[in-house]
Amino acid sequence: MKDAGMALGLVFLLASGLAGADVYRWKDENGRVHFGDRPGAVRADKIDVPDGERVLEQDGQQQLDAERAVSRQRLLDAYREERESKQREQEAREARERERESRCIYARDILRGYQESGSIYQPLASGERRYLSATERREEIDRARADVAHWCDD
């Protein structure tokens, strides 16, 4: 955008009768570009100005159009990237919510099974079962309740 202002400023200076004079370009301490017939700063650059205002106006307009097209494309790219980023964030939130719901259902099923059964057992590698003591059963039910509290909203 600075380049567009720079080209416009140059066209303005040249159109105002400075075409035959020296033209200088410099940046101030804020990074703004300035033009003038005298250097406004120690580090001003002299600009070669072609003769003929019509050539300058055409070149300036073409440059301005090109700079606008680049700026417009950058803006469109930024909007697209922002939309894609928001879409990815939304998809990640939805995936986390599905995972949470799935774990909630599983935790509730486990708790319900523990509460409805008179005994809880652990299957052994041999195919037999080891039944939990009353204390172990209460601990398992407490763990299942903690899982429900962790994964479920209510």
PASEBA-1860 file (N, C-alpha, C; in nm, 3 decimals):
! residues 154
1> MKDAGMAL> 0.082/-0.117/0.000/0.000/0.000/0.000/0.087/0.125/0.000 ~ 0.205/0.117/0.067/0.295/0.231/0.068/0.342/0.264/-0.074 ~ 0.365/0.156/-0.154/0.410/0.177/-0.291/0.304/0.249/-0.373 ~ 0.176/0.218/-0.348/0.069/0.285/-0.420/0.068/0.433/-0.387 ~ 0.086/0.465/-0.260/0.092/0.605/-0.219/0.214/0.673/-0.277 ~ 0.322/0.599/-0.286/0.445/0.653/-0.341/0.426/0.686/-0.489 ~ 0.367/0.595/-0.563/0.345/0.620/-0.706/0.249/0.735/-0.726 ~ 0.146/0.742/-0.645/0.049/0.850/-0.655/0.115/0.984/-0.622
9> GLVFLLAS> 0.200/0.984/-0.519/0.271/1.108/-0.484/0.363/1.152/-0.595 ~ 0.431/1.058/-0.658/0.521/1.089/-0.768/0.443/1.145/-0.886 ~ 0.330/1.084/-0.919/0.246/1.134/-1.028/0.199/1.276/-0.996 ~ 0.159/1.300/-0.873/0.112/1.433/-0.833/0.222/1.538/-0.848 ~ 0.343/1.504/-0.801/0.454/1.599/-0.811/0.487/1.632/-0.956 ~ 0.489/1.529/-1.037/0.526/1.551/-1.176/0.416/1.624/-1.251 ~ 0.293/1.594/-1.219/0.183/1.662/-1.285/0.174/1.808/-1.245 ~ 0.231/1.842/-1.131/0.223/1.980/-1.084/0.337/2.067/-1.137
17> GLAGADVY> 0.408/2.021/-1.233/0.508/2.107/-1.297/0.650/2.080/-1.257 ~ 0.677/1.974/-1.185/0.812/1.946/-1.143/0.884/1.851/-1.237 ~ 0.824/1.824/-1.352/0.881/1.727/-1.444/1.020/1.764/-1.489 ~ 1.049/1.890/-1.500/1.182/1.932/-1.542/1.279/1.945/-1.427 ~ 1.232/1.945/-1.305/1.317/1.962/-1.187/1.360/1.826/-1.133 ~ 1.457/1.831/-1.042/1.499/1.709/-0.975/1.391/1.667/-0.876 ~ 1.372/1.536/-0.865/1.275/1.482/-0.770/1.349/1.387/-0.677 ~ 1.320/1.402/-0.548/1.384/1.320/-0.446/1.278/1.241/-0.370
25> RWKDENGR> 1.321/1.123/-0.325/1.234/1.037/-0.244/1.310/1.000/-0.117 ~ 1.238/1.004/-0.001/1.299/0.966/0.126/1.192/0.915/0.221 ~ 1.237/0.845/0.324/1.148/0.795/0.429/1.175/0.873/0.557 ~ 1.068/0.907/0.626/1.083/0.975/0.755/1.103/0.872/0.865 ~ 1.113/0.918/0.990/1.139/0.828/1.102/1.024/0.731/1.127 ~ 0.905/0.760/1.075/0.790/0.671/1.090/0.777/0.573/0.974 ~ 0.869/0.578/0.880/0.867/0.488/0.766/0.782/0.536/0.650 ~ 0.731/0.658/0.657/0.649/0.712/0.549/0.739/0.765/0.437
33> VHFGDRPG> 0.695/0.742/0.314/0.772/0.785/0.197/0.728/0.927/0.159 ~ 0.827/1.012/0.130/0.800/1.150/0.089/0.872/1.180/-0.042 ~ 0.817/1.275/-0.118/0.876/1.320/-0.243/0.890/1.472/-0.235 ~ 0.990/1.522/-0.303/1.006/1.667/-0.310/1.110/1.707/-0.412 ~ 1.118/1.839/-0.439/1.218/1.886/-0.535/1.351/1.913/-0.466 ~ 1.356/1.906/-0.335/1.478/1.916/-0.255/1.481/1.796/-0.161 ~ 1.598/1.743/-0.135/1.602/1.628/-0.044/1.553/1.670/0.094 ~ 1.457/1.597/0.147/1.402/1.629/0.278/1.477/1.560/0.390
41> AVRADKID> 1.570/1.477/0.355/1.648/1.406/0.456/1.787/1.382/0.399 ~ 1.877/1.348/0.486/2.015/1.326/0.443/2.024/1.208/0.347 ~ 1.939/1.108/0.364/1.947/0.987/0.284/1.839/0.984/0.176 ~ 1.814/1.096/0.111/1.714/1.102/0.005/1.773/1.047/-0.124 ~ 1.689/0.977/-0.202/1.732/0.922/-0.330/1.678/1.011/-0.441 ~ 1.764/1.040/-0.537/1.720/1.116/-0.654/1.653/1.019/-0.750 ~ 1.538/1.061/-0.803/1.461/0.977/-0.894/1.475/1.031/-1.035 ~ 1.506/0.940/-1.128/1.512/0.980/-1.269/1.369/0.991/-1.320
49> VPDGERVL> 1.335/1.105/-1.375/1.200/1.131/-1.422/1.202/1.138/-1.574 ~ 1.125/1.051/-1.643/1.121/1.058/-1.788/1.045/1.182/-1.834 ~ 1.077/1.230/-1.951/1.007/1.346/-2.006/0.867/1.306/-2.050 ~ 0.778/1.397/-2.039/0.641/1.375/-2.087/0.549/1.326/-1.978 ~ 0.453/1.408/-1.945/0.360/1.373/-1.838/0.273/1.253/-1.877 ~ 0.236/1.241/-2.004/0.149/1.132/-2.046/0.214/0.996/-2.019 ~ 0.342/0.982/-2.051/0.413/0.857/-2.027/0.414/0.828/-1.878 ~ 0.440/0.930/-1.798/0.444/0.912/-1.654/0.308/0.873/-1.599
57> EQDGQQQL> 0.204/0.938/-1.647/0.071/0.906/-1.600/0.034/0.763/-1.636 ~ 0.066/0.720/-1.759/0.036/0.582/-1.800/0.115/0.482/-1.717 ~ 0.246/0.508/-1.703/0.330/0.418/-1.624/0.284/0.417/-1.479 ~ 0.253/0.535/-1.426/0.207/0.544/-1.288/0.076/0.471/-1.268 ~ -0.015/0.484/-1.363/-0.144/0.415/-1.352/-0.127/0.265/-1.363 ~ -0.040/0.222/-1.455/-0.015/0.078/-1.469/0.047/0.023/-1.341 ~ 0.142/0.096/-1.285/0.205/0.052/-1.161/0.103/0.050/-1.048 ~ 0.019/0.153/-1.042/-0.083/0.161/-0.939/-0.182/0.045/-0.954
65> DAERAVSR> -0.224/0.016/-1.078/-0.314/-0.096/-1.102/-0.250/-0.228/-1.060 ~ -0.123/-0.246/-1.095/-0.053/-0.369/-1.058/-0.041/-0.381/-0.906 ~ -0.009/-0.271/-0.840/0.003/-0.273/-0.694/-0.132/-0.301/-0.628 ~ -0.238/-0.245/-0.686/-0.372/-0.273/-0.633/-0.406/-0.420/-0.649 ~ -0.372/-0.477/-0.764/-0.400/-0.618/-0.788/-0.324/-0.706/-0.689 ~ -0.199/-0.673/-0.663/-0.119/-0.749/-0.567/-0.180/-0.734/-0.427 ~ -0.216/-0.612/-0.390/-0.277/-0.589/-0.258/-0.408/-0.664/-0.245 ~ -0.489/-0.660/-0.349/-0.618/-0.730/-0.347/-0.595/-0.881/-0.332
73> QRLLDAYR> -0.497/-0.935/-0.405/-0.469/-1.078/-0.395/-0.419/-1.114/-0.256 ~ -0.333/-1.030/-0.198/-0.285/-1.056/-0.062/-0.400/-1.056/0.038 ~ -0.492/-0.962/0.022/-0.608/-0.955/0.109/-0.696/-1.079/0.093 ~ -0.719/-1.120/-0.031/-0.798/-1.240/-0.056/-0.730/-1.363/0.003 ~ -0.598/-1.372/-0.011/-0.523/-1.484/0.047/-0.535/-1.484/0.199 ~ -0.525/-1.366/0.259/-0.537/-1.356/0.405/-0.676/-1.400/0.451 ~ -0.780/-1.356/0.379/-0.916/-1.398/0.413/-0.932/-1.550/0.399 ~ -0.877/-1.605/0.292/-0.886/-1.750/0.270/-0.815/-1.825/0.382
81> EERESKQR> -0.694/-1.780/0.417/-0.620/-1.846/0.524/-0.694/-1.837/0.657 ~ -0.756/-1.722/0.683/-0.833/-1.706/0.807/-0.953/-1.801/0.808 ~ -1.024/-1.809/0.694/-1.138/-1.901/0.685/-1.093/-2.046/0.706 ~ -0.982/-2.084/0.643/-0.933/-2.220/0.657/-0.890/-2.248/0.801 ~ -0.828/-2.151/0.864/-0.786/-2.167/1.004/-0.908/-2.184/1.095 ~ -1.010/-2.102/1.074/-1.132/-2.114/1.154/-1.200/-2.248/1.129 ~ -1.198/-2.294/1.006/-1.258/-2.424/0.973/-1.183/-2.536/1.044 ~ -1.049/-2.531/1.043/-0.970/-2.634/1.112/-0.998/-2.632/1.262
89> EQEAREAR> -1.008/-2.512/1.319/-1.038/-2.500/1.463/-1.175/-2.558/1.493 ~ -1.273/-2.529/1.409/-1.409/-2.581/1.429/-1.408/-2.734/1.420 ~ -1.338/-2.788/1.322/-1.331/-2.934/1.307/-1.263/-2.997/1.428 ~ -1.158/-2.933/1.481/-1.090/-2.986/1.599/-1.183/-2.982/1.721 ~ -1.260/-2.873/1.738/-1.355/-2.864/1.849/-1.460/-2.974/1.838 ~ -1.511/-2.995/1.716/-1.613/-3.098/1.695/-1.556/-3.237/1.724 ~ -1.431/-3.261/1.684/-1.369/-3.392/1.710/-1.350/-3.412/1.860 ~ -1.308/-3.308/1.931/-1.293/-3.319/2.077/-1.428/-3.346/2.143
97> ERERESRC> -1.533/-3.280/2.095/-1.667/-3.300/2.150/-1.716/-3.442/2.125 ~ -1.692/-3.495/2.005/-1.731/-3.633/1.976/-1.655/-3.731/2.066 ~ -1.527/-3.705/2.085/-1.445/-3.790/2.172/-1.498/-3.784/2.316 ~ -1.530/-3.665/2.363/-1.581/-3.648/2.499/-1.714/-3.723/2.514 ~ -1.803/-3.707/2.417/-1.932/-3.777/2.424/-1.914/-3.928/2.425 ~ -1.824/-3.977/2.343/-1.799/-4.121/2.337/-1.745/-4.172/2.471 ~ -1.651/-4.101/2.528/-1.594/-4.142/2.657/-1.697/-4.131/2.769 ~ -1.785/-4.031/2.760/-1.891/-4.017/2.860/-1.985/-4.137/2.856
105> IYARDILR> -2.027/-4.176/2.737/-2.116/-4.291/2.722/-2.049/-4.416/2.778 ~ -1.924/-4.437/2.745/-1.850/-4.554/2.793/-1.840/-4.553/2.946 ~ -1.804/-4.437/3.003/-1.790/-4.427/3.148/-1.923/-4.453/3.219 ~ -2.031/-4.402/3.165/-2.164/-4.426/3.225/-2.202/-4.575/3.216 ~ -2.171/-4.636/3.103/-2.201/-4.779/3.089/-2.124/-4.862/3.192 ~ -1.998/-4.829/3.210/-1.917/-4.902/3.308/-1.974/-4.882/3.449 ~ -2.004/-4.759/3.486/-2.059/-4.730/3.619/-2.192/-4.804/3.639 ~ -2.281/-4.798/3.540/-2.410/-4.865/3.550/-2.390/-5.016/3.569
113> GYQESGSI> -2.298/-5.073/3.494/-2.271/-5.217/3.507/-2.218/-5.252/3.645 ~ -2.130/-5.171/3.699/-2.076/-5.195/3.833/-2.187/-5.185/3.938 ~ -2.272/-5.083/3.922/-2.376/-5.061/4.023/-2.484/-5.168/4.018 ~ -2.513/-5.221/3.901/-2.621/-5.319/3.885/-2.577/-5.462/3.917 ~ -2.449/-5.484/3.913/-2.402/-5.621/3.940/-2.375/-5.638/4.089 ~ -2.395/-5.758/4.137/-2.368/-5.786/4.277/-2.220/-5.801/4.304 ~ -2.147/-5.837/4.200/-2.003/-5.855/4.218/-1.932/-5.809/4.091 ~ -1.807/-5.772/4.109/-1.723/-5.727/3.997/-1.604/-5.822/3.992
121> YQPLASGE> -1.568/-5.864/3.873/-1.454/-5.953/3.859/-1.357/-5.900/3.754 ~ -1.236/-5.956/3.762/-1.134/-5.927/3.661/-1.103/-6.059/3.591 ~ -1.106/-6.059/3.458/-1.072/-6.184/3.388/-0.922/-6.210/3.398 ~ -0.885/-6.330/3.418/-0.744/-6.369/3.426/-0.700/-6.429/3.293 ~ -0.572/-6.434/3.273/-0.515/-6.487/3.148/-0.554/-6.633/3.129 ~ -0.574/-6.704/3.237/-0.609/-6.847/3.228/-0.755/-6.867/3.187 ~ -0.832/-6.758/3.182/-0.973/-6.770/3.147/-1.062/-6.768/3.270 ~ -1.002/-6.777/3.386/-1.080/-6.774/3.510/-1.108/-6.629/3.549
129> RRYLSATE> -1.185/-6.613/3.655/-1.222/-6.481/3.703/-1.172/-6.463/3.846 ~ -1.129/-6.339/3.874/-1.094/-6.304/4.012/-1.196/-6.201/4.057 ~ -1.275/-6.236/4.159/-1.377/-6.145/4.208/-1.315/-6.046/4.305 ~ -1.359/-5.918/4.293/-1.305/-5.813/4.379/-1.371/-5.819/4.516 ~ -1.294/-5.781/4.616/-1.349/-5.773/4.752/-1.443/-5.653/4.758 ~ -1.516/-5.640/4.867/-1.611/-5.528/4.884/-1.537/-5.395/4.878 ~ -1.420/-5.388/4.936/-1.340/-5.264/4.934/-1.293/-5.234/4.792 ~ -1.243/-5.334/4.722/-1.199/-5.316/4.583/-1.315/-5.275/4.493
137> RREEIDRA> -1.435/-5.335/4.520/-1.555/-5.302/4.441/-1.590/-5.155/4.460 ~ -1.590/-5.107/4.586/-1.618/-4.964/4.613/-1.516/-4.874/4.543 ~ -1.390/-4.914/4.545/-1.284/-4.835/4.479/-1.308/-4.829/4.328 ~ -1.347/-4.940/4.268/-1.375/-4.943/4.124/-1.496/-4.855/4.091 ~ -1.599/-4.862/4.173/-1.718/-4.778/4.150/-1.681/-4.631/4.166 ~ -1.598/-4.599/4.265/-1.553/-4.458/4.283/-1.473/-4.411/4.162 ~ -1.388/-4.498/4.108/-1.312/-4.462/3.988/-1.407/-4.440/3.869 ~ -1.507/-4.525/3.857/-1.603/-4.511/3.748/-1.682/-4.381/3.763
145> RADVAHWC> -1.721/-4.346/3.886/-1.791/-4.219/3.909/-1.701/-4.100/3.872 ~ -1.574/-4.110/3.907/-1.478/-4.002/3.873/-1.466/-3.989/3.721 ~ -1.465/-4.101/3.649/-1.460/-4.096/3.502/-1.585/-4.030/3.446 ~ -1.701/-4.063/3.500/-1.826/-4.000/3.454/-1.820/-3.851/3.481 ~ -1.776/-3.811/3.601/-1.766/-3.668/3.634/-1.669/-3.597/3.540 ~ -1.562/-3.664/3.504/-1.461/-3.604/3.417/-1.511/-3.586/3.273 ~ -1.577/-3.687/3.218/-1.614/-3.686/3.077/-1.753/-3.633/3.048 ~ -1.840/-3.632/3.147/-1.979/-3.592/3.124/-2.004/-3.453/3.185
153> DD> -2.087/-3.374/3.118/-2.115/-3.238/3.166/-2.209/-3.235/3.285 ~ -2.301/-3.328/3.293/-2.402/-3.320/3.399/-2.366/-3.395/3.522
END
